[in-house]
Amino acid sequence: MAYVITAPCIDEKAGECVEVCPVDCIEPGDDQFYIDPEICIECGACESVCPVSAIFHEDDLLDEDLPYLEKARKFFGRD
């Protein structure tokens, strides 16, 4: 399980989430940040500082946000 960055982050890339992540599992992509689902320790620090409310726990994703989990897995080469 992991946290997932969803659509509101597209082209936002504020970066507060990167600064608070204790395990450095958030990396910038071309259009948004991604959380490595294999490294995320589910602490929730990123979720609480996201200025656009784009971060959700995998279990709490809406159906329309499920592709963002897959997108993160592919970004980290874990598809």
Protein Blocks (a to p, Z undefined) as FASTA:
>chain_A
ZZdddfklgonlnommmmmmmnlpaccdfkbccddfklogolommmmmmmnlpaccfklp
cfklmmmmmmmmmmnopZZ
